Amino acid sequence: MKLSFALLILIPLYAQRPSDPALMVPQVAPEMDYKAVPSPLALPADAGAPAATAFDSAGHMFVLTRGPVAFFEFDADGKFIRSFGAGLFTRSHGLYIDKEDNLWATDVSAHIVQKLNRQGQVLLTIGTKGQAGEWNEATHSRKLNEPNSVVIGVNGDIFVAEGHTAGATGDPRILKFDRNGNFIKSWGGHGAEPGKFEVAHGIALDAKGQLWVADRENQRLQLFTQDGVFVKELKYAGLPCNVSIGPDLIYMANGFAGQILRLDLAGKVLATVGKSGKGLGEFGEAHAVSVSPRGDIWVADSAAGVLQKFVRK
């Protein structure tokens, strides 16, 4: 039996709050020139709630889910290819595909980041599975604490955004490793001042090599150099979850506000689409956004357990 992602997937779902229309970015920008369409994807019954999506060099889409099988691959026309990754994750969260088509995925509950090749073999694990803690080379403590998102630099450096649980007891930060997983440095910590985070939820790199970090509970994006030097912050209504940065535009998943924002490369809001709800084009949580090579927008709604597709009107 196959289930469409247009249907709710009836498994336990996790969210820090219900969707909140009051968080929506005011309509100071026009409605985006995209519309929601029923998802053409069909997944096996063991698919879980989608956490994130990403595209490889062939235009194939990989869906990272929170079911017992982690990964589902579709070709550029939406044809189901395969699934893999059974038993690898406790609660999957973020997904990135590097220039060699390796898959990098974070596990927010098992406190690890895993690199897999196209055959689904684990090539590298960062963190100590099942153990949350600090990364401190001096004390030989090599632990992550709720890794949310990962991105790979041009030279292979690995950047991990961690700290999913809001509150003064957390230690949200960015950790930098070399291509082999050797620790280089970290920065951040809990707070609202520049360079600190409440929840470092998403991370991406722009063409200038700057890191964009979605500091969700502080309602902002923060920009850094790859050495952790603070560049600037961009404040938004809503709860920024992650960004997909293209050559000309940026798309931001605005979390429990139930929106996708189109930004220019300076972070200015150009247009919006979506709202809080349970229907087509509506979200429980716009958790992660990606753009296909054909220009379609895909949004993983981990709270509602659906994957939404938007195409140009």
N, C-alpha and C positions, 0 to 999 in steps of 0.2 A: 504494500500500500504506500502511496506517495501523498505527501501533504504540501500544499502550496504555502509559501511564506506570506501570502495574502491572508492566511488564516492564523488565528491565535494558536500558539503552541502551548499546550496545557501542561506545563511543568512549573515547579516552584521558581518564582522570579524574585529578584532582589532590587530594591531601589531605596534611596535614602529619604525620598519624599514623593508624594503624588505630584503629577504635573500641575502646573500653576499658571493659568492664563495671565495673571497679574504680572508675571515676570517677562512677558513678551516685549520685544523691542517695539516701541511705538512706530506707527506707520508713517515715519518721516521719509522713508524710502519707498519707491514703488514696489508693487507686487512683482515677483520675479517672473520672467518669461518662460517658466517651466510649469508643468502640470503633473500631478500624480497619476500613474496608470497601474492597473493590476499587475503584480509581479508575475513574470512568465516562468519563474523558477519553480521547480518541483523537487522536493527533497525527500529522502527516505524518512520513515516514521521516527527514527532515532535522532533526528536533528533537534538540537536545543535552540534556545533563544539566541539570536545573532548578537555577537558582541562587536564585531568589526568586519570590514571587507577590504580587500586590496586587489590590485591587478598586476599580473606579471608582464613580461616583455612581449608575449604573444597575444595579449589582450584577454587572457583567461582570468575570470574572477574567482577568488578564494574567499569563502565565507567562514569565519571563525565563530563557532557556536559554543554554547554552554551545556550541550548534551554530552552523552557518553562518548560520542565520536566528535572530534574537534573540528576537522577541516572538511569542506565540501568544495569541489572544483567544478566550474562550468566553463565551456568554451565561449568565444566571443558572441555566439548566437544564442547563448543561454542553455545549451544542451548540457545535461548532467554528465560529468566525466567520471568522477570517483569520489570516495570519501576515505579519510585516513586519520590517524592520530587517536585511536581508541585508548582511553585510560591515561593520556598524557597530562591532562589538566584537571585541576580541582575547580577553579572558576576562571575561565579564560577572560581576557579583557582587551588587549590591544594587539594589532597586527601590522607588520610592515614587511614589504618584499623588496629586497635589495637588487642591485644592478645585475647580480649573477643569478637572480631568481630564487635565492634562498628565502625561506620564510622565517620571520622573527615574531614570536608571540609571547605575551606576558601572562602570567598566572597570578592574579591578585590575592588569591587565598593560599596558594602553595609558596608564594614569595620567590618566584624564579622567573627568569627570562630564558627561552629556549630558541636556538637556531636550528632549523631543519632544512635539509636539502629537498629537491623535487621528489625524491623517492620516499620522503617522510622519515628519514633517519635523522636522529638528533645528533648534530655536529658539535654543539656547544651549549652548556648550561651555565648561567650566571646566577649566583645565589645558592643557598642551601635549602633543598626542598623541604617544605613543611616547617621551616624555622624562620620566624621574623626577627629582625635585629638590625644592628648597625654594621656598616662596612668600615672596618678599622684595621688597616694593615699592621699597625703597631701591636695590636692584641690578637692578631690572626683571626679576627672576626670577619668572615666574608658572607654577610647576610644582607638580603634586601628586606624592605618592609612595604608590602603591598605595591609591587610594581604595576603601574597603569599602562605605560606606553613606552615604545622604543623607536628610535630612528637611527639610521646609519649615515655617517658622513662620507664625503667623497673619498677620503683616504682610508675608510674602513673603521674609523673610530665609532664607538657605540655610545649612545646617549639614552639613559633610562630615566623616565619620570616616575617617581614613586610617592606613595602616601595617599591612599584612597579614603581613609576615614577622617572626617573633619573633627577638629577638637584640639585643645592645647596639648594633649598627650601624644599626638602624632608627630612625625618628623618628616614632613614632605620635602623632597629635595630632588635635584638632578645629579645623577652619577655619570661619570665619563670613564670609559674603558677603551683600550686599544683593540685592534681587530681580533686579537687572540683572547680577549676577555680579561686582560691585566688592568687592574684599577689604576686610574690616573688621578682623578680628583672628584670632589663633589661640592655642591653649594646649595644654599637654600635654608631650610628649617622653617619652623612654624612662625607665622606672623602675617601682617597686612602691609608692612612697609615694602618699598621696592627691593626685589631680590629674595623676598620671603614668599611662602605659599601657605594657603589653607588646605587646598587639595590640588596637587600637581597632576592633573588628569590626562592631559594630552601633550604631545610634543611633535614638532615638525621642523624641517629645515627649508629656508627659502634659497633663491638663486644666489644671494649674497653670502650664503653660509651662516646666516643668523638663525638661532634657535627660537622658535615661537612656542611658548608654554601656555597651555590653557589652565589658568589658576582659577578653577571652577567656583569655589565658594567665595573667593574675593571678587568675583564678577569681572574678570579682566583677562587679557592676554599680556604676557610679559615677554620681551625680546632680550636675548643675550647673545654675546659672542660665544664661540665654541670653547673659550677659556672661562666662561662664567661671568664675564663682565656685563653688568646690567646696562641695557641700551635705552629702553623706554617701556612704559606700560600703556595699554589701550583698554579703557573701561567700557563695559557694555551692560545694558539691562539684560537680565537673564542669567544663565549659568553656562558659560562656555565650556564645552566638553572636549572638542578636538577641532583641528583645522586640516583641510586638504589644500595645499598650496600648488597652484599651477603657474605657468609662465606669465599669465596676465591677470589672473583673478585668484581669490582665496574664497573657499567655502567653509563656513563655521557651523558646527552642530551646536545648537543653543540649548542642549539638555532638556531640563524639565520645563523650560518655557515652550517647548514644542515647536521650534522653528529651525530653519536653515537660513543663514545669512550669507549673502554674497558681498564680499569686501574687495576693495582695490588693494594694491600691493602695499599701501600705507596703512591699511586697516580700516578705512572709511566704509561705512555701511552703504551699499549701493541698492540692494533689493532684498526682499525677504519672501519666504514661502513656508507654508505649513502653519499649524496651530495645534493647541492641545485638544486631544480627543481620541476616539477609537476608530474613526472612519478612514477612508482613503485620503491620503495627504495629511493625516493628523497623527500626533505622536503622544505616547505616554512619556517617553524620553528619547529625544534625538541624541543618541549616544555617540555615534561615529558616522562620518560622511566620507565618501570617496567618489571620484569622478572617473568614468570609464574612458578609454581612448576614443569612443564615439561621442563623448560629451554628455552621456546620461549620468544623472546623480543618483547614488544609492545611499540610503540611510539605514543603519542598523538601530532599531528601537529595542533595546534590551529589556525595557520595562514591560512593553506590550508583547514582546516576543515575536515581532514581525520585521520583515525587511521591506522597505518602501523604495519604489523606483519613480524617478521624475524624469520626464523628457521635455524637450522644447515644445512650446505650443505651436 
